[in-house]
Amino acid sequence: MNCRLTHSNLQRGFLYIPQKHSHLFPTGNGTVAIKALLGDSGYTKELTFKPRRLRLFGLTKWYRESGAEIGDVVSIDVLGSGKYRLKLERSSSPLVASGGTKSKRLVDVFGSTKENDMYPHVIAALKKYLLGKETHLEITATGARLSSKIEEVLDEKAFFFIKTERASPDIMGYVIEDTSLAGFGILAWEERNRVVVEVKNEPVSVEDFYQAKRYGEVFDAKYAFLISNERIPEVVKRFLAARPAVLSYNYSGGIRPIIFGEIDLKTDGLRFERFKY
Protein backbone atom coordinates (compact mmCIF):
# COMPACT_ATOMS: atom_id res chain seq x y z
CA MET A 1 0.00 0.00 0.00
CA ASN A 2 1.12 3.57 -0.64
CA CYS A 3 0.43 6.66 1.50
CA ARG A 4 1.25 10.16 0.23
CA LEU A 5 2.71 12.53 2.83
CA THR A 6 0.93 15.74 3.77
CA HIS A 7 2.04 18.73 5.83
CA SER A 8 0.32 17.32 8.93
CA ASN A 9 2.02 13.93 8.49
CA LEU A 10 5.46 15.53 8.58
CA GLN A 11 4.69 18.01 11.32
CA ARG A 12 3.18 15.50 13.73
CA GLY A 13 5.15 12.42 12.74
CA PHE A 14 2.23 10.20 11.81
CA LEU A 15 0.83 8.37 8.80
CA TYR A 16 -2.83 8.02 7.85
CA ILE A 17 -3.75 4.47 6.79
CA PRO A 18 -6.41 4.35 4.04
CA GLN A 19 -9.67 2.71 5.11
CA LYS A 20 -9.40 0.07 2.37
CA HIS A 21 -6.19 -1.22 3.98
CA SER A 22 -7.42 -1.14 7.59
CA HIS A 23 -7.85 -4.94 7.63
CA LEU A 24 -4.06 -5.27 7.48
CA PHE A 25 -3.64 -3.59 10.86
CA PRO A 26 -4.72 -4.41 14.44
CA THR A 27 -8.19 -3.45 15.66
CA GLY A 28 -9.41 -2.14 19.01
CA ASN A 29 -10.48 1.00 20.84
CA GLY A 30 -7.16 1.96 22.39
CA THR A 31 -3.62 2.19 21.06
CA VAL A 32 -1.60 -0.76 19.77
CA ALA A 33 2.20 -1.11 19.59
CA ILE A 34 3.50 -2.51 16.30
CA LYS A 35 7.03 -3.15 15.01
CA ALA A 36 8.24 -1.63 11.77
CA LEU A 37 11.41 -1.90 9.68
CA LEU A 38 12.19 1.60 8.47
CA GLY A 39 13.82 1.79 5.03
CA ASP A 40 16.45 -0.69 3.89
CA SER A 41 18.63 -0.37 6.98
CA GLY A 42 16.88 -3.13 8.87
CA TYR A 43 16.36 -0.77 11.80
CA THR A 44 13.32 -1.85 13.78
CA LYS A 45 11.23 0.71 15.65
CA GLU A 46 8.16 0.30 17.80
CA LEU A 47 5.35 2.53 16.53
CA THR A 48 1.97 3.38 17.99
CA PHE A 49 -1.16 2.60 15.98
CA LYS A 50 -4.60 4.03 16.76
CA PRO A 51 -7.18 1.74 15.09
CA ARG A 52 -10.18 4.06 15.52
CA ARG A 53 -8.44 6.93 13.72
CA LEU A 54 -6.28 4.77 11.42
CA ARG A 55 -3.15 6.70 12.33
CA LEU A 56 0.38 5.36 12.80
CA PHE A 57 2.52 7.52 15.11
CA GLY A 58 6.21 7.70 16.00
CA LEU A 59 7.71 8.61 12.62
CA THR A 60 9.05 12.14 13.23
CA LYS A 61 12.72 11.12 13.60
CA TRP A 62 12.58 8.88 10.52
CA TYR A 63 10.95 11.62 8.44
CA ARG A 64 13.68 14.08 9.46
CA GLU A 65 16.59 11.72 8.89
CA SER A 66 15.17 10.62 5.53
CA GLY A 67 14.60 14.19 4.36
CA ALA A 68 10.91 13.47 3.77
CA GLU A 69 8.92 16.17 1.98
CA ILE A 70 5.29 16.91 1.23
CA GLY A 71 4.14 14.77 -1.69
CA ASP A 72 6.59 11.93 -1.05
CA VAL A 73 5.10 8.45 -0.74
CA VAL A 74 5.53 5.94 2.07
CA SER A 75 5.06 2.36 0.90
CA ILE A 76 4.08 -0.22 3.50
CA ASP A 77 4.65 -3.97 3.18
CA VAL A 78 3.16 -6.48 5.59
CA LEU A 79 5.90 -8.88 6.72
CA GLY A 80 3.76 -11.03 8.98
CA SER A 81 3.97 -11.75 12.72
CA GLY A 82 2.83 -8.17 13.42
CA LYS A 83 5.72 -6.60 11.52
CA TYR A 84 5.68 -4.06 8.68
CA ARG A 85 8.27 -2.47 6.39
CA LEU A 86 8.09 1.24 5.59
CA LYS A 87 9.98 2.75 2.65
CA LEU A 88 10.14 6.35 1.52
CA GLU A 89 9.71 7.01 -2.20
CA ARG A 90 10.43 10.47 -3.60
CA SER A 91 7.65 12.30 -5.36
CA SER A 92 8.15 12.78 -9.10
CA SER A 93 6.64 16.26 -8.80
CA PRO A 94 7.85 17.83 -5.51
CA LEU A 95 6.32 21.01 -4.19
CA VAL A 96 8.36 24.01 -5.31
CA ALA A 97 8.32 27.68 -4.56
CA SER A 98 7.64 30.30 -7.24
CA GLY A 99 11.36 30.73 -7.86
CA GLY A 100 11.76 27.12 -8.88
CA THR A 101 13.50 25.96 -5.69
CA LYS A 102 12.07 23.82 -2.95
CA SER A 103 9.81 25.80 -0.69
CA LYS A 104 11.26 26.88 2.65
CA ARG A 105 8.03 25.54 4.14
CA LEU A 106 9.29 22.03 3.42
CA VAL A 107 12.46 22.64 5.40
CA ASP A 108 10.63 24.20 8.33
CA VAL A 109 7.61 21.90 8.30
CA PHE A 110 8.58 19.98 11.44
CA GLY A 111 8.50 23.11 13.57
CA SER A 112 5.62 25.06 12.03
CA THR A 113 1.86 25.25 11.92
CA LYS A 114 1.04 23.97 15.36
CA GLU A 115 -2.65 24.04 16.09
CA ASN A 116 -2.41 27.02 18.44
CA ASP A 117 -0.48 28.92 15.75
CA MET A 118 -3.55 28.60 13.55
CA TYR A 119 -5.94 30.33 15.95
CA PRO A 120 -5.17 33.96 14.94
CA HIS A 121 -5.46 33.00 11.27
CA VAL A 122 -8.83 31.33 11.85
CA ILE A 123 -10.14 34.36 13.73
CA ALA A 124 -9.03 36.69 10.94
CA ALA A 125 -10.60 34.43 8.32
CA LEU A 126 -13.94 34.07 10.10
CA LYS A 127 -14.27 37.81 10.62
CA LYS A 128 -14.38 38.14 6.84
CA TYR A 129 -17.48 35.94 6.76
CA LEU A 130 -19.29 36.70 10.02
CA LEU A 131 -20.70 40.05 8.97
CA GLY A 132 -22.71 42.02 11.48
CA LYS A 133 -22.78 45.16 13.55
CA GLU A 134 -20.17 43.61 15.84
CA THR A 135 -18.12 40.40 15.70
CA HIS A 136 -16.06 39.28 18.66
CA LEU A 137 -13.91 36.12 18.63
CA GLU A 138 -11.18 35.05 21.04
CA ILE A 139 -9.05 32.02 21.84
CA THR A 140 -10.76 29.91 24.49
CA ALA A 141 -8.87 26.62 24.19
CA THR A 142 -8.53 24.69 27.44
CA GLY A 143 -6.38 26.67 29.84
CA ALA A 144 -7.19 30.07 28.34
CA ARG A 145 -8.83 32.59 30.63
CA LEU A 146 -12.26 33.69 29.47
CA SER A 147 -12.77 37.41 29.05
CA SER A 148 -15.74 39.20 30.56
CA LYS A 149 -17.22 39.54 27.05
CA ILE A 150 -17.35 35.76 26.70
CA GLU A 151 -18.62 35.13 30.22
CA GLU A 152 -21.42 37.65 29.72
CA VAL A 153 -22.68 35.91 26.59
CA LEU A 154 -22.83 32.44 28.20
CA ASP A 155 -26.02 31.19 29.79
CA GLU A 156 -25.95 29.37 33.12
CA LYS A 157 -25.73 25.88 31.62
CA ALA A 158 -22.81 26.74 29.35
CA PHE A 159 -20.99 28.53 32.17
CA PHE A 160 -21.53 25.51 34.43
CA PHE A 161 -20.15 23.19 31.71
CA ILE A 162 -16.90 25.16 31.37
CA LYS A 163 -16.33 25.34 35.11
CA THR A 164 -17.09 21.69 35.84
CA GLU A 165 -15.97 19.84 32.70
CA ARG A 166 -12.95 22.13 32.17
CA ALA A 167 -13.47 21.90 28.43
CA SER A 168 -14.19 24.59 25.88
CA PRO A 169 -13.97 25.18 22.12
CA ASP A 170 -10.68 26.41 20.67
CA ILE A 171 -12.29 29.72 19.73
CA MET A 172 -15.52 31.26 20.96
CA GLY A 173 -17.35 34.52 20.60
CA TYR A 174 -20.46 36.14 19.17
CA VAL A 175 -21.79 38.13 16.25
CA ILE A 176 -24.46 40.82 16.51
CA GLU A 177 -26.69 40.62 13.47
CA ASP A 178 -28.98 43.57 12.85
CA THR A 179 -32.65 42.68 12.75
CA SER A 180 -34.95 45.34 11.34
CA LEU A 181 -38.67 45.89 11.44
CA ALA A 182 -40.53 45.56 8.12
CA GLY A 183 -37.25 45.97 6.23
CA PHE A 184 -37.06 49.72 6.83
CA GLY A 185 -33.76 49.61 8.69
CA ILE A 186 -35.37 50.31 12.07
CA LEU A 187 -33.48 48.18 14.57
CA ALA A 188 -35.76 45.88 16.53
CA TRP A 189 -33.14 44.35 18.82
CA GLU A 190 -29.48 43.42 19.06
CA GLU A 191 -28.80 39.79 19.87
CA ARG A 192 -25.34 38.41 20.52
CA ASN A 193 -25.44 35.11 18.65
CA ARG A 194 -22.88 32.70 20.03
CA VAL A 195 -20.13 31.25 17.83
CA VAL A 196 -17.98 28.17 18.61
CA VAL A 197 -14.99 27.02 16.56
CA GLU A 198 -12.92 23.83 16.66
CA VAL A 199 -9.54 24.00 14.87
CA LYS A 200 -7.52 21.04 13.55
CA ASN A 201 -4.08 21.02 11.96
CA GLU A 202 -4.65 17.60 10.43
CA PRO A 203 -7.32 15.88 8.32
CA VAL A 204 -10.53 15.88 10.34
CA SER A 205 -12.13 12.70 11.62
CA VAL A 206 -15.72 11.73 12.34
CA GLU A 207 -14.90 12.24 16.01
CA ASP A 208 -14.05 15.90 15.26
CA PHE A 209 -17.53 16.45 13.81
CA TYR A 210 -19.07 14.93 16.94
CA GLN A 211 -16.94 17.29 19.03
CA ALA A 212 -18.15 20.33 17.06
CA LYS A 213 -21.72 19.03 17.37
CA ARG A 214 -21.32 18.70 21.12
CA TYR A 215 -20.03 22.25 21.55
CA GLY A 216 -22.74 23.64 19.30
CA GLU A 217 -25.40 22.12 21.54
CA VAL A 218 -23.72 22.74 24.92
CA PHE A 219 -23.20 26.44 24.17
CA ASP A 220 -26.43 26.83 22.17
CA ALA A 221 -24.38 28.44 19.40
CA LYS A 222 -26.02 29.80 16.29
CA TYR A 223 -22.79 29.08 14.40
CA ALA A 224 -20.60 26.03 14.99
CA PHE A 225 -17.46 25.79 12.85
CA LEU A 226 -14.94 23.01 12.28
CA ILE A 227 -11.82 24.43 10.59
CA SER A 228 -8.82 22.50 9.27
CA ASN A 229 -5.83 23.23 7.07
CA GLU A 230 -6.40 19.88 5.35
CA ARG A 231 -9.19 18.53 3.15
CA ILE A 232 -11.69 16.03 4.51
CA PRO A 233 -10.55 12.43 3.91
CA GLU A 234 -12.76 10.54 1.48
CA VAL A 235 -13.58 7.90 4.09
CA VAL A 236 -14.96 10.61 6.41
CA LYS A 237 -17.05 12.10 3.59
CA ARG A 238 -18.59 8.72 2.91
CA PHE A 239 -19.44 8.20 6.55
CA LEU A 240 -21.07 11.63 6.78
CA ALA A 241 -23.08 10.96 3.62
CA ALA A 242 -24.45 7.81 5.27
CA ARG A 243 -24.98 9.48 8.67
CA PRO A 244 -26.11 13.04 7.86
CA ALA A 245 -27.44 13.55 11.40
CA VAL A 246 -23.81 14.00 12.52
CA LEU A 247 -23.65 17.19 10.44
CA SER A 248 -26.24 19.12 12.41
CA TYR A 249 -27.06 19.95 16.02
CA ASN A 250 -29.96 21.12 18.15
CA TYR A 251 -30.14 24.88 18.64
CA SER A 252 -32.79 26.86 20.49
CA GLY A 253 -33.63 28.63 17.22
CA GLY A 254 -33.92 25.38 15.26
CA ILE A 255 -31.64 22.72 13.77
CA ARG A 256 -28.31 24.19 12.65
CA PRO A 257 -25.55 22.74 10.40
CA ILE A 258 -21.93 22.27 11.42
CA ILE A 259 -19.91 24.45 9.03
CA PHE A 260 -16.66 22.90 7.80
CA GLY A 261 -14.03 25.19 6.33
CA GLU A 262 -10.56 24.50 4.91
CA ILE A 263 -8.26 27.43 5.68
CA ASP A 264 -5.41 28.74 3.56
CA LEU A 265 -2.92 30.00 6.15
CA LYS A 266 -1.14 32.17 3.61
CA THR A 267 -4.19 34.25 2.69
CA ASP A 268 -6.50 33.56 5.65
CA GLY A 269 -9.06 32.45 3.10
CA LEU A 270 -11.69 29.79 3.75
CA ARG A 271 -13.15 27.19 1.41
CA PHE A 272 -16.40 25.83 2.78
CA GLU A 273 -17.52 22.26 2.17
CA ARG A 274 -21.17 21.89 1.25
CA PHE A 275 -22.97 18.84 2.57
CA LYS A 276 -26.45 17.48 2.04
CA TYR A 277 -28.13 17.36 5.44
ZIWO-V186719 format. One record per residue. N is the residue number from 0. SS is DSSP state (A for helix, B for strand, O for the rest). PSI is psi in whole degrees, 0 to 359 (NA if undefined). BURIAL is + if it has 16 or more other C-alpha atoms within 10 Angstrom, else -. Layout:
<<N SS PSI BURIAL> <N SS PSI BURIAL>>
//
This chain:
<<0 O 151 -> <1 B 139 +> <2 B 121 +> <3 B 136 +> <4 O 137 +> <5 O 175 +> <6 A 316 +> <7 A 321 +> <8 A 311 +> <9 A 319 +> <10 A 320 +> <11 A 0 +> <12 O 38 +> <13 B 174 +> <14 B 133 +> <15 B 125 +> <16 O 123 +> <17 O 143 -> <18 A 323 -> <19 A 344 -> <20 A 8 -> <21 A 333 -> <22 A 348 -> <23 A 358 -> <24 O 162 +> <25 O 157 -> <26 O 169 -> <27 O 175 -> <28 O 340 -> <29 O 214 -> <30 B 150 +> <31 B 135 -> <32 B 130 -> <33 B 158 +> <34 B 137 -> <35 B 139 +> <36 B 121 +> <37 B 116 +> <38 O 204 +> <39 O 3 -> <40 O 342 -> <41 O 4 -> <42 B 126 -> <43 B 132 -> <44 B 143 -> <45 B 122 -> <46 B 163 -> <47 B 127 +> <48 B 133 +> <49 B 101 +> <50 O 320 +> <51 O 328 -> <52 O 359 +> <53 O 47 +> <54 B 137 +> <55 B 117 +> <56 B 161 +> <57 O 22 +> <58 O 5 +> <59 A 310 +> <60 A 317 -> <61 A 317 +> <62 A 315 +> <63 A 312 +> <64 A 333 -> <65 A 353 -> <66 O 34 -> <67 O 145 +> <68 O 161 +> <69 O 132 +> <70 O 342 +> <71 O 162 +> <72 B 135 +> <73 B 120 +> <74 B 140 -> <75 B 126 +> <76 B 136 -> <77 B 120 -> <78 B 346 -> <79 B 166 -> <80 O 34 -> <81 O 17 -> <82 B 151 -> <83 B 155 +> <84 B 129 +> <85 B 130 +> <86 B 144 +> <87 B 127 +> <88 B 127 +> <89 O 142 +> <90 O 142 -> <91 O 346 -> <92 O 74 -> <93 O 154 -> <94 O 131 +> <95 B 156 -> <96 O 173 -> <97 O 335 -> <98 O 0 -> <99 O 358 -> <100 O 163 -> <101 B 137 -> <102 O 141 -> <103 A 334 -> <104 A 330 +> <105 A 323 +> <106 A 322 -> <107 A 4 -> <108 A 329 +> <109 A 340 +> <110 A 19 -> <111 O 169 -> <112 O 52 +> <113 O 159 +> <114 A 316 -> <115 A 340 -> <116 A 339 -> <117 A 338 +> <118 A 311 +> <119 A 324 -> <120 A 319 +> <121 A 318 +> <122 A 314 +> <123 A 320 -> <124 A 315 +> <125 A 329 +> <126 A 341 -> <127 O 338 -> <128 O 332 -> <129 O 85 +> <130 O 129 -> <131 O 185 -> <132 O 326 -> <133 B 135 -> <134 B 125 +> <135 B 122 +> <136 B 141 +> <137 B 160 +> <138 B 124 +> <139 O 21 +> <140 O 155 +> <141 O 126 -> <142 O 340 -> <143 O 144 -> <144 O 129 -> <145 O 137 +> <146 O 166 -> <147 A 329 -> <148 A 320 -> <149 A 316 +> <150 A 325 -> <151 A 330 -> <152 A 348 +> <153 O 141 +> <154 O 178 -> <155 A 321 -> <156 A 318 -> <157 A 319 +> <158 A 318 +> <159 A 319 -> <160 A 313 -> <161 A 317 +> <162 A 329 -> <163 A 318 -> <164 A 341 -> <165 O 45 -> <166 O 144 -> <167 O 160 +> <168 O 163 +> <169 O 321 +> <170 B 141 +> <171 B 157 +> <172 B 208 +> <173 B 163 +> <174 B 132 +> <175 B 114 +> <176 B 126 +> <177 B 131 +> <178 B 122 -> <179 B 160 -> <180 B 126 -> <181 O 19 -> <182 O 16 -> <183 O 9 -> <184 O 9 -> <185 B 116 -> <186 B 124 -> <187 B 315 -> <188 B 166 -> <189 B 116 -> <190 B 130 -> <191 B 99 +> <192 B 123 +> <193 B 147 +> <194 B 132 +> <195 B 144 +> <196 B 128 +> <197 B 134 +> <198 B 136 +> <199 B 136 +> <200 O 36 +> <201 O 167 +> <202 O 133 +> <203 O 155 +> <204 O 172 +> <205 A 322 +> <206 A 324 -> <207 A 323 +> <208 A 321 +> <209 A 323 +> <210 A 316 -> <211 A 322 +> <212 A 317 +> <213 A 312 +> <214 A 324 +> <215 A 320 +> <216 A 317 +> <217 A 318 +> <218 O 7 +> <219 O 54 +> <220 O 136 +> <221 O 330 +> <222 B 123 +> <223 B 116 +> <224 B 147 +> <225 B 115 +> <226 B 133 +> <227 B 157 +> <228 O 13 +> <229 O 156 +> <230 O 159 +> <231 O 128 +> <232 O 146 -> <233 A 323 -> <234 A 326 -> <235 A 319 +> <236 A 318 -> <237 A 321 -> <238 A 315 -> <239 A 325 +> <240 A 327 -> <241 A 340 -> <242 O 66 -> <243 A 342 -> <244 A 336 -> <245 A 335 +> <246 A 2 +> <247 B 166 +> <248 B 161 +> <249 O 127 +> <250 O 147 +> <251 O 335 -> <252 O 8 -> <253 O 173 -> <254 O 133 -> <255 B 150 +> <256 B 148 +> <257 B 131 +> <258 B 114 +> <259 B 133 +> <260 B 138 +> <261 B 122 +> <262 B 140 +> <263 B 109 +> <264 O 345 +> <265 O 325 -> <266 O 354 -> <267 O 36 +> <268 B 155 +> <269 B 137 +> <270 B 117 -> <271 B 138 -> <272 O 132 -> <273 O 123 -> <274 O 159 -> <275 O 117 -> <276 O NA ->>
//
